[in-house]
Amino acid sequence: MKGLLASYTFEHMEIASYTILIAAANSVGEAEIARVCEQNLREEEAMAEWLESNLPQVTQTFLTRAEADSDSAKR
């Protein structure tokens, strides 16, 4: 769960970073750099969206496994 949280957080840091880089590149007339950063930004947004949509399922899987491990330890 900590890894999932860290990944989700990191994706949003990357999204913010690419957004800043795009603004800076556009500000100084570097259209090609902005274009590449926009492509990377779309990839990071897609990964963040995938992570977000899978948070409930991963959480449930974690809880189910933790419960099973707890039940096994009690036997």
Sequence and secondary structure as in RCSB ss.txt:
>XXXX:A:sequence
MKGLLASYTFEHMEIASYTILIAAANSVGEAEIARVCEQNLREEEAMAEWLESNLPQVTQTFLTRAEADSDSAKR
>XXXX:A:secstr
 HHHHHHHHHHHHHHHHHHHHHHHHHHTT HHHHHHHHHHHHHHHHHHHHHHHHHHHHHHHHHHHHHHHHHHHH 
